[in-house]
Amino acid sequence: NEAAAAFANPAAPASPAAATGDGMAAPGTVVGASAAREAPKRVATGANGAPLPDGMSILTQGDSDALLTFKDGTTNWEDLVSWGLKGWTDNSSPCVSWTGVTCSASKRVVALDLSGWSVKGRLAPELAAMDELKTLNLSSCDLTGGLPPAWAAFPKLQTLDLSDNPRLAADLPAGWAKKGALPSLAILALRNAGLAGPLPDEWATPSALKSLAVLDVSGNAVKGPLPEAWADTEGAFKKLRVLNLADNSIGGPLPDSWGASSATFPALTTLDQGRNLLAGPLPTAWGTSGGLAQLTELHLQLNRLVGRVPEEWGAPDTLPRLTWLDLYGNGLFGPIPSSWGLKGGGVSRLTVLSLRPGNPGLCGKVPPQLRSAAVDARAAA
């Protein structure tokens, strides 16, 4: 149907019969049949009536318009061309040698990757019109102007990487969590992207971001507490495997609700909250009632955490898959509970336990069942 919309069926080859100079058919010509086959060839045209370039369909034209709108919002395109970027002109198809563009067999743009090209300019809301786009990678550029709320409309986008755009200066858009938003997005990488503001409560909407598996907002200036709504909303983040919030300014306590139920982050394997401003004790409720049952790595280093190391984490079936625990650079005190690492007990698979530097109040000996773990310094002073 797509091809039929773009191109008319080409006319059949001309009949070998030819008309004579006086307008009479040449001998042997079958007039009715050949006339039907000799209809003039129809050429696909765009909205302005101009012929479309080779390799372009009407739907490809829409992709091209969106890409050229993005190009118009850049400020160093001539530099990119001098560095070897090719294509990206009005009279060519994005599916024919446009740098960074990948198309499907049906001539639709499915990937845009200009990572590392140092593109300067703003993100174009119009890119969301590319309804077959699956990968958008503009990392390691110099983009500004924030994250377009209109990008919530990408229906098939699976990977969005805007990392290492430190002047993007954006808040995380609450609108990216409206009903049906970004239904296919699995990887959202926004590391070192100049982000500020809080983690939006709205992102816990179960009908949005429902495919999200990796969320990386590390290395920004994200503020505020960890949202209780992310744990309290039934059905939210069902597929999230990696949550990287490291190197931000997130404060407040670690919410009990983030790890106290099997319904919360049921697929989460890696939780990195290192190098923030988190304060208060380690939650005794984490790992109970089947919470965080898939978690293998927990990074909480270089925060402001205080209190005892929870004996409750040594209870049977608590954090059963945890292999790596970073706690160094905090203000924890007391001994490492003797229940930790016992066969059949909690944290029984722990292989890396980082306690030093910091935590000057820790005392006693490392339990013998943990001595095979790669413990950073002794728990004892």
N, C-alpha and C positions, 0 to 999 in steps of 0.2 A: 504493500500500500504506500509505503514511504517513497519508493522509487516511482510508483505510478503518479504520485502527487507532484513529483519533481520534473519528470520527463515524460513527454508523449512518446508513444511507440514510434520508432523511426520508420520513415517510408521505405518500402521495399525497393530494391535496386531497379533502375529504369529499364523499361522493356528494350530489347535490341531493335525493335521496330522504330522507325522515325517518320515524322511527317514530311511530305514533299513540299517543295517550295510553294505550290499552289494551294496548300492547305488540305490536299487530299491525302489520305493514309497511304503509306507505301504498300506495295503488294505484299500480301501475307500477314499484314498487321491485324491482330484481333483487337478491335477498337475498344469495346466495353471493358474487357478485363484489364488491359494495360492502363487505361485511363484511371481506373480505380486505384491501381498500384502507384501511380505517378503523382499522388498528392504531395504538396510541398512539405518538407521536413519542418516539424515544429521544434522550437528551441525553448528550453526552460528559462524562465525569467524571474527576477526578484520582484519585490513589492513596487519598485520604481519602474518596472517594465524593461529594465536592462538585462541582457543575457547573463546568466550565472557563469562564473568561471568553471573550468574543467574540474571535475571531482567534487562539485558542490551540488547539494540538493536544497530544496526550500528550507528543510529543517536544519541543514548545515548552515544555511545563511543566518538563521537565528543564533546559532552558536557563535558564528563569526561576528555578528553585531555585538554580542555581549563581550567577546574578547577585545574587540576594537574599542569598546567603551572603557574597558579597563586600561588599555593602552593610552587612551586620551587622558586618563587621570594620572599618568606617570609624568615625572619631570626630568628624566634622564634617558629618554628612549634613544636619542642619538648616540649616547655613550654605549648603550647596550648593543647597538648595531655595529659600532666600531670595535666592540669586543667579540663580534662574531655571531650575534643573534640574526636569524634569517626569517624571511616571510613577514607575516603580520601586516599585509597591505590590503587595501580595499579590493583590488582586482585579482586576488588569489584565494584559494581555499585553505582553511586551517588544517585540512587533512593532507595537504601537499607541502611538506617540508617547512612547517612553522615550528621554530625552535620551542621546545617545551610542551608541545601539544601532541596528544595521542588520540587517535580516532578508532572507532569500531569498524567492522566490515561494512556496516550500513552508513558509514560516513557521518557518524555522530561523535562529538568530542566527549571522551570518557576520562581524560586526565590532563591536568595542567600542572607542570612542574618547572618552575623557574627558580628553584632553590639555589642559593649561592650566586645569583646574578646581580645582587645589590640593587634591585629595582627600587626606585624612589617614587613615592606618590601615595595615593589613597586607595583603599579597597573599594571596588565598585559593587554596589548592591545588585547591579544588573547581572552579575555573574550567576546569580541564583536562577536565572532563566535557562541555564544549561541543564535541562532536566535529565540528561543521561550521564552527567559528570559523577565519577566515582572517587577520584583522587584530586585533591587540590593542595599543592605543596609550594608555598611561597616563603619558606624558611630562609634565614640568613640573607634577608634583604634589608631595606631601610624604609619600611612602610609606616604611615602615620594615619591618624584620623579615627581610630577605633574599629570595633567589630560591627559590621552592618547588621542590624536586627533583621533585615530582609533575608539574610542567609538562612534563617529558620526554614525557608521554603525549599531548600535543596531536597528533592525526593529520594535520590539514590546515592548521595555522597557518603562514602565509607571512611575516608581518611582526610582529615583537615590538619595541616601542619603549618603553623605560623610562628614557629619558634625562632628565637634570635632575631626579633624585630623590636629592639628595646625602646623605640620611639612610637610604638603603636598606641600607647597611652589609652588603654581601654578599661572599662569595667566589663565584667562578664555579663552579657545581655540576658536579662530576665526573660525577654521575648523568645529566646532560643528554647524555652520550655513550654511554649503554648501548645495546646492540644495538637498532636500529629507532627510536631516540629522534628526535623532531622531524623526521620525514622530509621535510616540505614547507617547512621554515623556510628562507627565502632572505635575509631582512634581520633582523639582530640588532643593535639600537642600544641601547647601555648607557653612553653618554657621560655623565660627571658623575653617576654613580649610586652613589657611595660604595663602589665596589668595592675590595677588598684581596686579599691572597693572590696566588698565582702563576697563570700561565696553565696550565690543566690538561693534562698529558700525554695524559689519556684522550680529549680532544677530537679526537685524531688517529684515532679509530676509524673505519674506512671505512664501516661500516654505520650510523653515526649522523651527523646534521647533513650528510647527503649532498647537500642542495640549497643549502647556505649559500653566498651570493654576496657579502654585505656583513657584515663584523664590525667594529663600532666600539665600543671600550672606552676611548676617549680621555678624559683629564681625570679619572682616578681615582688610586688608590694601589696599583695592581697592582705586585707585586714579583717578584724572582727573575729567572732568566735566560730567554732565548728558548728554548722547548723544542725540543731536537733531535728529539724524537718527531714533531713536526709536519711535519718534512721527511723523516724516515726511514721513516715508515709508508706503505707502498704503497697508493695509492688514496685517501688522505686529502685533503680540501679540493680536490677536483677542479674545483669550480665557483667557488671563492673568487676574486672580482675585486678587492675592496677590503678591505684590512686596516689599520685605524687603531688604533695603539697609542700615539699621541702623549700627552704630558703625563702620564706615569706615573713609577714608580720602578724600571723594568726595568733591570737591570744585566748585567754580564758581556759577553762578546764577541758579535760578529755571527757566527753559525755558518756555516762554509763550506757546510754541507749545505743551507742555505736557498736557495742560488742556483746549485748546481753540477750540477743534473740537470734534464732536461726533464720528468721525472716529478714534480718538486716544484713546487707552486703553478702548475700549467700554465696557468691562466686569469688569474693575478694581473696587474692593470694598475696598481694604486696601493698602495704600501707606505709608511706614515707611521710612523716611529719617532722623530720629533723630540722634543726636550725630555724625555729620559730620562737614565739613568746608564750608557749603553752605553760600553764601554771597549775599547781594543785597536785593531788596524789595520782598514782596509777589506779585506774578504776578496778575495784575488786570484782565487779560484775562482768568484766570482759571474759569471754570464753564460756560463761555459764549458759545453760539451756541451749547448748548447740551453737552459740554465737561464734562468729569468725572461725568456723570449722575448717575452712580451706586456707586460712592465712598461713603463709610460710615465712614471710619477712615482715618485721615490725621495726621501724626506725623512729626513735623518739629522742635521739641525741641532741645535745646543745639546746635545751629548752630551760624552763624554770621549774621543773617538776620536783616535788618534795615528798617526804613521807617514807613509809616502809615499802619494801618490795613485797607485793601481795602474796601471802601464803595461799590464798584462794586459787592462784594460778597453778598450783601444784595438785589441785583436786583431779580425780579421774576424768578423763575425756575433755579436759580443759585445754584449749589451744592445741589440739592433738597433732597438727601438722607444722607447728612453728619450728623452724630450724635456725633462724637468725633474729637476734634481739639486740638492738643498739640502745643503751641507756646512758652512755657516758656524757659528761658535761652537764649534769643536773645536780640536785641537792638531796638525793636519796640517802637514807640512813638505815642502820640495823643490819642484820645478817641476811644472807641468801637463804630462803626457807629450805629446810631439809627435805621437804616434800617435792621439791622441784626435780624433775628428771627421773623420778622413780618409774620403773617399768609398770605400765598400766596407769600411771598418774599423769598429771598435767605436764605440759611442755616436755614431753618425753623424747622428742626427736631433736632437741636443741643441740646444734653443733657450733654455733657462734654466739657468744655472750659478751658484749662489750660494756665494761663498767668504768674504765679509766680512760682519760683523766676525769677529774670531777668526782662527785659523790663522796666527799671526804668523810662522811659519817658512816659509810659502810664498814662492817666489822665482821669478825669471825672468819671461818674457813669456807671455801667453796665445797659444797656437798660432794662426796666422792663420786656419785653417779654422774656428775657434771664435769669431772676432771678431764674427761676425754674431749670435751668441747674446747674450742679455741677461745679461751677466756682471756680478754685483754687485761693483763695484770691480775693480781690476786684481789679477791673481795676485801681481804684484810688490809689495813693500812700498813 
